[in-house]
Amino acid sequence: MPHTVALLAAASDEQGPGNTIRIVLIVSLVGAALLAWFLLRGYRNDDTND
């Protein structure tokens, strides 16, 4: 059991900022998509706004 804890600690130390950058990129892409949808939905014309 102590070996697995030491291996997990060593593996987590070697990863660096990879997971953080991955999360930031995913959140940024989702946020950009939602922002684009929010801004562009005002430009659609359904002929109901006379």
C-alpha positions as MATLAB code, in Angstrom:
seq = 'MPHTVALLAAASDEQGPGNTIRIVLIVSLVGAALLAWFLLRGYRNDDTND';
ca = [
       0.000    0.000    0.000;
       2.730    2.587    0.771;
       4.274    1.878   -2.628;
       1.114    2.903   -4.476;
       0.855    6.148   -2.505;
       4.469    6.994   -3.316;
       3.968    6.166   -6.996;
       0.818    8.283   -7.217;
       2.569   11.202   -5.514;
       5.525   10.936   -7.890;
       3.246   10.701  -10.930;
       1.232   13.737   -9.869;
       4.429   15.748   -9.338;
       5.682   14.928  -12.837;
       2.524   16.063  -14.629;
       3.084   19.761  -14.145;
       0.455   22.216  -15.399;
      -0.969   19.890  -18.061;
      -4.338   19.237  -16.442;
      -4.814   22.878  -15.496;
      -4.094   24.083  -19.032;
      -6.440   21.428  -20.445;
      -9.268   22.551  -18.143;
      -8.690   26.224  -18.956;
      -8.767   25.504  -22.698;
     -11.983   23.483  -22.476;
     -13.715   26.127  -20.356;
     -12.527   28.864  -22.726;
     -13.857   27.035  -25.785;
     -17.215   26.367  -24.155;
     -17.415   29.976  -23.010;
     -16.555   31.276  -26.478;
     -19.228   29.058  -28.037;
     -21.850   30.264  -25.566;
     -20.839   33.882  -26.093;
     -21.030   33.498  -29.872;
     -24.456   31.860  -29.589;
     -25.700   34.623  -27.278;
     -24.439   37.415  -29.521;
     -25.475   35.872  -32.839;
     -28.992   34.870  -31.790;
     -29.959   38.532  -31.815;
     -29.193   38.759  -35.537;
     -31.549   36.028  -36.715;
     -34.641   37.254  -38.501;
     -37.823   35.215  -38.113;
     -40.057   37.940  -39.605;
     -41.795   38.222  -36.241;
     -40.176   41.498  -35.226;
     -41.981   44.052  -37.392;
];
